[in-house]
């Protein structure tokens, strides 16, 4: 059969390939339609909450509890920021551990050097 395809002219070979592909596509569409109509691949039910085993109580999202925790966290962060602002508003104690040597140039030498 392979030798019979080689002896065919290119137009006939292209037509045969096209017909074979069309038959395959039609077969796949038929299988898909049959599965859809039979209900074997029906839609999955929607799950609004994450899966919980049957022996555990489901966890339900509580908007009021979430808002309360958010307000508490915001107040705690605000307190920390106020402490930082108060600390930065005052003079900060600085202790110099290491200092490079200081060189003072004469004003006449500095002007001559262009500094």
C-alpha positions in Angstrom: 0.0 0.0 0.0 2.9 2.4 0.8 4.3 1.7 -2.7 0.9 2.6 -4.2 1.0 6.1 -2.5 4.5 6.8 -3.8 3.4 6.2 -7.4 0.5 8.6 -7.1 0.8 12.2 -8.4 1.1 14.9 -5.7 -2.4 16.2 -6.2 -4.0 12.8 -5.7 -1.7 12.2 -2.7 -2.8 15.5 -1.1 -6.5 14.7 -1.8 -6.1 11.3 -0.1 -4.4 12.8 2.9 -7.1 15.5 3.2 -9.8 12.9 3.0 -8.1 10.7 5.7 -7.8 13.7 8.0 -11.4 14.7 7.5 -12.6 11.2 8.4 -10.5 11.2 11.6 -11.9 14.6 12.6 -15.4 13.5 11.9 -14.8 10.3 14.0 -13.5 12.4 16.9 -16.4 14.8 16.8 -18.8 11.9 16.7 -17.2 10.4 19.8 -17.2 13.7 21.6 -20.8 14.4 20.8 -21.8 10.9 22.0 -20.0 11.3 25.3 -21.5 14.7 25.9 -25.0 13.6 25.2 -24.7 10.4 27.3 -23.8 12.5 30.3 -20.6 10.5 31.0 -18.5 13.7 31.1 -21.1 15.9 32.8 -20.0 19.1 34.5 -18.5 18.8 38.0 -20.5 20.3 40.8 -19.2 23.7 42.0 -17.5 23.7 45.4 -17.8 27.0 47.2 -15.7 25.9 50.2 -12.5 24.0 50.3 -12.8 20.2 50.7 -13.2 19.1 54.3 -13.4 15.5 55.5 -16.8 14.5 56.7 -15.8 14.2 60.3 -14.5 17.8 60.6 -16.7 20.9 60.9 -16.5 23.0 57.7 -14.7 26.3 58.0 -16.9 29.1 56.8 -15.5 32.5 55.9 -16.6 35.0 58.5 -16.4 38.6 57.1 -16.8 40.2 60.5 -14.0 38.2 62.1 -11.7 39.0 59.2 -12.5 42.7 59.5 -11.9 42.6 63.3 -8.5 40.9 62.9 -7.5 43.3 60.1 -8.4 46.2 62.3 -6.4 44.8 65.2 -3.3 44.2 63.0 -3.6 47.7 61.5 -3.8 49.2 65.0 -0.7 47.2 66.1 1.3 48.4 63.1 0.2 52.0 63.7 1.4 51.7 67.3 4.8 50.5 66.1 5.1 53.3 63.5 4.3 55.9 66.2 7.1 54.5 68.3 9.5 54.7 65.4 8.4 58.3 64.6 8.8 59.4 68.2 12.3 57.8 68.3 13.3 59.6 65.0 11.8 62.9 66.2 14.3 63.0 69.1 18.1 63.4 69.0 19.7 60.1 68.3 22.7 59.2 70.4 25.6 58.4 68.1 28.9 56.9 69.2 31.8 57.0 66.7 33.8 53.8 66.8 36.3 54.5 64.1 37.1 57.8 62.4 39.5 58.4 59.5 42.2 61.0 60.0 41.2 64.6 59.3 43.4 66.8 57.1 42.9 70.6 57.1 44.4 72.4 54.1 45.6 76.0 54.3 43.3 78.4 52.6 46.2 79.6 50.4 47.1 76.1 49.2 43.4 75.3 48.6 42.8 78.3 46.3 46.1 77.5 44.5 45.0 73.9 43.9 41.6 75.1 42.6 39.6 73.6 45.5 
